[in-house]
């Protein structure tokens, strides 16, 4: 494989995406691939500072300001971590990316989706993930998995997360070749098997 892959993991909080990302990383490494695990917001360096503001700032943040903070983190992340790694032939696994902005700030907060899409393209230089997994789960289950200790984003409420979930499903409907919806109510093993099926078809 001369070029690497950029694979993103999406879904509402508590959907199990991080668990699946780590399982896939282990599988790929055992198979001899060079793998990088990263996240948005909060990739190493500047992103960690932005993540602290986004998740723990204790004064209300406007929807537009929140969007721009995510976008600033994304631009740094793509330029300094994702692009160099993919060009070196590595497989980059990322916990959240552009679809989170559309689902959370667009569908969830009501920020104009066309504008967010344009800004996402600006922040990423129009790089899109090769594969995106959306781990779909009902909101009641996702909230029970998150537990009582919630950060600023996780505390937004059930109505907000219902909008986010619908947003993810709409994104998948619009880009079925890139976005794969995974039923995340099943066992970890069943979900992992489905993820591996997609990945092996690409590799």
Protein Blocks (a to p, Z undefined) as FASTA:
>chain_A
ZZdcddddeddehilmmmmmmmmmmmmmmnopacdddddehiehjlmmmmmmmmmpcbdc
dfklmmmmmmmmmmmmmmmmmmmmmmnopacddehifklmmmmmmmmnopafklmmmmmm
mmnnopacfbdcdddddfklmmmmnommdcfklmnojklmmmmmmmmmmmmmmmmmlmcc
ddfkbcfklmmmmmmmmmmmmZZ
